[in-house]
Amino acid sequence: MEPAVPKSDLEGIQRAGVAARIAGLSYYDNPMFFATVPTDTPEQLLDWHDLCCAWAAGWLHEDAGRDEALQRVLQMRHW
């Protein structure tokens, strides 16, 4: 099954996450959490989840090695 959100869109959202970290925004400032996208079906909910994860992945990639406390949490076994 092909995702409804094109890979190029997810890559752009990931770059936005990188830019947000560089600008000093918090991990919890993820604008995808509040995106006005339909989430009525399981597929739509999964697409929204992909958007949230893409932004977070970019933010975390740019943050790598910067915040020791966050790095410790991410290395926890059950995170």
ROLUM-282899 format. One record per atom (N, C-alpha, C, O): residue in one letter; y, z, x; residue number from 1. Coordinates in Angstrom, 3 decimals. Layout:
# residues N
 residuo        y        z        x num
       A        Y        Z        X NUM
...
***
This chain:
# residues 79
 residuo        y        z        x num
       M   -1.172    0.000    0.834   1
       M    0.000    0.000    0.000   1
       M    1.245    0.000    0.886   1
       M    1.380    0.852    1.765   1
       E    2.121   -0.915    0.669   2
       E    3.365   -1.056    1.431   2
       E    4.423   -0.100    0.887   2
       E    4.613   -0.026   -0.327   2
       P    5.130    0.650    1.777   3
       P    6.173    1.543    1.266   3
       P    7.316    0.763    0.633   3
       P    7.628   -0.353    1.049   3
       A    7.937    1.365   -0.380   4
       A    9.029    0.696   -1.085   4
       A   10.298    0.651   -0.236   4
       A   11.134   -0.233   -0.418   4
       V   10.445    1.596    0.684   5
       V   11.624    1.621    1.556   5
       V   11.293    0.814    2.810   5
       V   10.381    1.174    3.553   5
       P   12.023   -0.269    3.050   6
       P   11.740   -1.091    4.236   6
       P   11.895   -0.299    5.525   6
       P   12.738    0.591    5.632   6
       K   11.064   -0.642    6.495   7
       K   11.088    0.048    7.784   7
       K   12.473   -0.024    8.421   7
       K   12.911    0.939    9.050   7
       S   13.166   -1.148    8.267   8
       S   14.498   -1.283    8.857   8
       S   15.471   -0.277    8.245   8
       S   16.345    0.240    8.941   8
       D   15.328    0.006    6.943   9
       D   16.177    1.005    6.296   9
       D   15.880    2.397    6.846   9
       D   16.797    3.175    7.108   9
       L   14.609    2.704    7.019  10
       L   14.233    4.007    7.568  10
       L   14.743    4.165    8.998  10
       L   15.164    5.252    9.394  10
       E   14.706    3.087    9.768  11
       E   15.224    3.153   11.142  11
       E   16.730    3.396   11.135  11
       E   17.245    4.126   11.981  11
       G   17.434    2.792   10.190  12
       G   18.878    3.022   10.069  12
       G   19.173    4.457    9.687  12
       G   20.120    5.054   10.201  12
       I   18.376    5.019    8.792  13
       I   18.558    6.408    8.387  13
       I   18.243    7.335    9.554  13
       I   18.896    8.362    9.738  13
       Q   17.243    6.966   10.334  14
       Q   16.914    7.759   11.518  14
       Q   18.091    7.746   12.502  14
       Q   18.427    8.782   13.076  14
       R   18.710    6.591   12.696  15
       R   19.893    6.509   13.572  15
       R   21.035    7.364   13.019  15
       R   21.807    7.939   13.788  15
       A   21.145    7.448   11.709  16
       A   22.168    8.304   11.100  16
       A   21.891    9.776   11.420  16
       A   22.821   10.556   11.627  16
       G   20.627   10.146   11.459  17
       G   20.259   11.515   11.845  17
       G   20.637   11.808   13.289  17
       G   21.114   12.898   13.605  17
       V   20.422   10.831   14.163  18
       V   20.827   10.974   15.567  18
       V   22.340   11.173   15.649  18
       V   22.820   12.076   16.334  18
       A   23.078   10.328   14.948  19
       A   24.541   10.411   14.965  19
       A   25.021   11.749   14.411  19
       A   26.004   12.307   14.898  19
       A   24.335   12.261   13.401  20
       A   24.716   13.545   12.819  20
       A   24.536   14.674   13.827  20
       A   25.378   15.567   13.919  20
       R   23.453   14.636   14.573  21
       R   23.229   15.688   15.587  21
       R   24.284   15.602   16.677  21
       R   24.788   16.627   17.135  21
       I   24.617   14.401   17.094  22
       I   25.648   14.215   18.113  22
       I   26.986   14.745   17.600  22
       I   27.766   15.317   18.362  22
       A   27.248   14.551   16.301  23
       A   28.494   15.008   15.695  23
       A   28.510   16.522   15.456  23
       A   29.545   17.085   15.100  23
       G   27.367   17.172   15.651  24
       G   27.308   18.620   15.507  24
       G   26.885   19.116   14.143  24
       G   26.999   20.309   13.860  24
       L   26.398   18.231   13.291  25
       L   25.928   18.667   11.978  25
       L   24.623   19.444   12.111  25
       L   23.866   19.256   13.063  25
       S   24.379   20.306   11.157  26
       S   23.163   21.107   11.123  26
       S   21.976   20.271   10.631  26
       S   22.152   19.261    9.949  26
       Y   20.800   20.699   10.982  27
       Y   19.573   20.075   10.474  27
       Y   19.564   20.103    8.949  27
       Y   19.049   19.187    8.308  27
       Y   20.130   21.144    8.379  28
       Y   20.124   21.317    6.925  28
       Y   21.229   20.531    6.223  28
       Y   21.368   20.616    5.002  28
       D   22.003   19.781    6.969  29
       D   23.021   18.900    6.389  29
       D   22.446   17.528    6.060  29
       D   23.196   16.570    5.870  29
       N   21.148   17.429    5.994  30
       N   20.468   16.173    5.710  30
       N   20.944   15.618    4.363  30
       N   20.632   16.192    3.320  30
       P   21.685   14.522    4.371  31
       P   22.210   13.985    3.111  31
       P   21.118   13.419    2.202  31
       P   21.351   13.212    1.011  31
       M   19.953   13.173    2.744  32
       M   18.866   12.628    1.932  32
       M   18.320   13.671    0.963  32
       M   17.710   13.316   -0.046  32
       F   18.533   14.963    1.260  33
       F   18.088   16.007    0.331  33
       F   18.758   15.831   -1.024  33
       F   18.172   16.152   -2.059  33
       F   19.989   15.319   -1.016  34
       F   20.778   15.206   -2.241  34
       F   21.005   13.755   -2.664  34
       F   21.866   13.474   -3.499  34
       A   20.238   12.847   -2.091  35
       A   20.385   11.428   -2.424  35
       A   20.054   11.204   -3.894  35
       A   19.131   11.806   -4.442  35
       T   20.817   10.339   -4.504  36
       T   20.578   10.029   -5.919  36
       T   19.616    8.855   -6.021  36
       T   20.003    7.728   -6.330  36
       V   18.383    9.149   -5.757  37
       V   17.322    8.144   -5.856  37
       V   16.351    8.610   -6.941  37
       V   16.201    9.812   -7.161  37
       P   15.699    7.679   -7.612  38
       P   14.749    8.085   -8.657  38
       P   13.539    8.794   -8.047  38
       P   13.022    8.384   -7.008  38
       T   13.108    9.843   -8.697  39
       T   11.926   10.591   -8.250  39
       T   11.009   10.883   -9.449  39
       T   10.395   11.946   -9.533  39
       D   10.933    9.924  -10.360  40
       D   10.166   10.119  -11.590  40
       D    8.664    9.906  -11.414  40
       D    7.861   10.486  -12.145  40
       T    8.293    9.091  -10.464  41
       T    6.870    8.816  -10.245  41
       T    6.458    9.350   -8.873  41
       T    7.313    9.579   -8.018  41
       P    5.183    9.547   -8.661  42
       P    4.743   10.005   -7.347  42
       P    5.186    9.060   -6.213  42
       P    5.543    9.517   -5.127  42
       E    5.162    7.759   -6.467  43
       E    5.566    6.791   -5.443  43
       E    7.046    6.950   -5.096  43
       E    7.426    6.895   -3.926  43
       Q    7.877    7.149   -6.120  44
       Q    9.306    7.337   -5.879  44
       Q    9.563    8.643   -5.137  44
       Q   10.430    8.706   -4.265  44
       L    8.819    9.670   -5.477  45
       L    8.966   10.949   -4.787  45
       L    8.571   10.814   -3.316  45
       L    9.223   11.384   -2.441  45
       L    7.515   10.067   -3.050  46
       L    7.105    9.835   -1.662  46
       L    8.143    9.012   -0.901  46
       L    8.378    9.250    0.283  46
       D    8.759    8.055   -1.571  47
       D    9.821    7.276   -0.932  47
       D   11.004    8.167   -0.567  47
       D   11.568    8.039    0.519  47
       W   11.384    9.079   -1.480  48
       W   12.462   10.024   -1.196  48
       W   12.088   10.912   -0.011  48
       W   12.922   11.201    0.847  48
       H   10.844   11.336    0.027  49
       H   10.361   12.162    1.141  49
       H   10.475   11.391    2.456  49
       H   10.862   11.961    3.476  49
       D   10.142   10.110    2.439  50
       D   10.270    9.283    3.645  50
       D   11.718    9.218    4.120  50
       D   11.977    9.260    5.323  50
       L   12.665    9.116    3.186  51
       L   14.087    9.095    3.538  51
       L   14.489   10.407    4.214  51
       L   15.162   10.407    5.245  51
       C   14.069   11.521    3.619  52
       C   14.394   12.830    4.187  52
       C   13.798   12.984    5.584  52
       C   14.456   13.478    6.500  52
       C   12.561   12.560    5.734  53
       C   11.887   12.687    7.021  53
       C   12.488   11.768    8.082  53
       C   12.550   12.143    9.253  53
       A   12.922   10.595    7.701  54
       A   13.526    9.668    8.665  54
       A   14.797   10.269    9.252  54
       A   14.992   10.240   10.467  54
       W   15.666   10.815    8.394  55
       W   16.902   11.426    8.872  55
       W   16.582   12.613    9.771  55
       W   17.166   12.767   10.844  55
       A   15.645   13.453    9.322  56
       A   15.263   14.636   10.095  56
       A   14.661   14.247   11.443  56
       A   14.924   14.903   12.452  56
       A   13.865   13.198   11.466  57
       A   13.262   12.755   12.732  57
       A   14.328   12.334   13.725  57
       A   14.232   12.656   14.909  57
       G   15.336   11.623   13.263  58
       G   16.428   11.240   14.148  58
       G   17.184   12.441   14.667  58
       G   17.503   12.517   15.853  58
       W   17.473   13.386   13.777  59
       W   18.192   14.597   14.166  59
       W   17.391   15.379   15.194  59
       W   17.927   15.805   16.216  59
       L   16.093   15.567   14.915  60
       L   15.244   16.334   15.831  60
       L   15.068   15.629   17.174  60
       L   15.026   16.280   18.217  60
       H   14.967   14.314   17.150  61
       H   14.833   13.572   18.409  61
       H   16.059   13.788   19.287  61
       H   15.936   14.005   20.493  61
       E   17.233   13.729   18.683  62
       E   18.457   13.937   19.450  62
       E   18.606   15.394   19.873  62
       E   19.233   15.681   20.892  62
       D   18.043   16.303   19.109  63
       D   18.154   17.727   19.399  63
       D   17.156   18.196   20.452  63
       D   17.298   19.293   20.991  63
       A   16.163   17.390   20.746  64
       A   15.078   17.805   21.646  64
       A   15.628   18.451   22.912  64
       A   16.416   17.853   23.644  64
       G   15.198   19.680   23.151  65
       G   15.585   20.396   24.352  65
       G   16.921   21.104   24.256  65
       G   17.293   21.819   25.187  65
       R   17.662   20.934   23.159  66
       R   18.978   21.565   23.054  66
       R   18.921   22.978   22.492  66
       R   19.645   23.855   22.962  66
       D   18.095   23.208   21.519  67
       D   18.065   24.480   20.813  67
       D   16.712   25.145   21.033  67
       D   15.714   24.751   20.430  67
       E   16.683   26.150   21.894  68
       E   15.411   26.785   22.236  68
       E   14.750   27.456   21.033  68
       E   13.529   27.400   20.889  68
       A   15.537   28.084   20.178  69
       A   14.957   28.768   19.023  69
       A   14.262   27.776   18.100  69
       A   13.152   28.038   17.637  69
       L   14.904   26.632   17.825  70
       L   14.296   25.627   16.965  70
       L   13.041   25.054   17.622  70
       L   12.041   24.810   16.946  70
       Q   13.091   24.844   18.913  71
       Q   11.920   24.315   19.601  71
       Q   10.742   25.280   19.490  71
       Q    9.604   24.837   19.333  71
       R   10.989   26.582   19.567  72
       R    9.916   27.561   19.412  72
       R    9.310   27.496   18.007  72
       R    8.092   27.566   17.847  72
       V   10.165   27.361   16.998  73
       V    9.669   27.275   15.612  73
       V    8.817   26.023   15.439  73
       V    7.751   26.081   14.825  73
       L    9.272   24.901   15.969  74
       L    8.540   23.649   15.804  74
       L    7.199   23.659   16.521  74
       L    6.301   22.891   16.175  74
       Q    7.057   24.522   17.515  75
       Q    5.799   24.583   18.257  75
       Q    4.820   25.575   17.638  75
       Q    3.687   25.696   18.102  75
       M    5.247   26.284   16.595  76
       M    4.350   27.225   15.931  76
       M    3.194   26.469   15.298  76
       M    3.360   25.343   14.829  76
       R    2.064   27.070   15.286  77
       R    0.850   26.405   14.843  77
       R    0.893   25.970   13.382  77
       R    0.342   24.922   13.047  77
       H    1.518   26.726   12.522  78
       H    1.486   26.440   11.097  78
       H    2.806   25.911   10.570  78
       H    3.086   26.074    9.382  78
       W    3.603   25.307   11.371  79
       W    4.907   24.780   10.943  79
       W    4.737   23.594   10.075  79
       W    5.723   23.016    9.619  79
***
